[in-house]
């Protein structure tokens, strides 16, 4: 992303933006939505939807904190059964709150482009935290191939659904998707491990390849991410033809590099990675967040994708650090990248939020009783 003010044209486009989505989720349509349609009527009318969105993010943060206490970034350490249950319950609360905020927005007439950006922006960071929590639940191990699988799969799936909305001006959730069924699975997994114990994830499903149950689930998560890629190309071809479909790869080079460069980095620095996994995964997660939030801003402002400077800086630091042979210097080098990404991301989020809310004349955490915008 580039930290430049939004143009007047992009700000004016906010008035014309309409959020379109189709959700064919079996779980959402048969259970979750009918239940939340009743629950939302008990919420205080003065409760701003964005407050609900922010609270949902905090439940994922709580889950990450308690899972971190059991072994830190070691994906070979087993969580306590009680921790597994807490992570699962917090994940369930997150998905319920994440789905009820939109219903509260429609109920109070407070559906705005910024509300969508706030919702999906918090989902990005929840996605990162979920990747960490799920890796801990599955005990995927610290092996290069498996320790990155859940992060890779969730990042790939989330980004592709976001890009599909940018490309086709509509977000589509299939009958079984990560946002609904995937998150609910984590809740069920936490409950299951509470009763049957985390050791179940260490059972071997293949003696030849030494794959455990947890690692197999991680591979399935990656497979789900690639299904999202396939759906993106398929839907683009159906709606816009082969020429537009061929542009997808070039548009997504920054994203592809943001997940593949860290993978190559890990492969060539496995010993360093095992000791300092946190800094590598945090940097990979932040560049994913940077690119995905940038696209979401482009969605609501109907702007064109531009060069993302941060992905160039990130790749440059990852690649050049390969030539640093002293681990402590390499660590400080990546910490510098981490701090740089944090500062850049905070500035971008603050600037974008201020420009958009000022233009729309809305307050982030207050009900806007004179909201002139459409309801989604």
Order of alpha helices (4+ residues) and beta strands (2+ residues): alpha-beta-alpha-alpha-alpha-alpha-alpha-alpha-beta-alpha-beta-beta-alpha-alpha-alpha-alpha-alpha-alpha
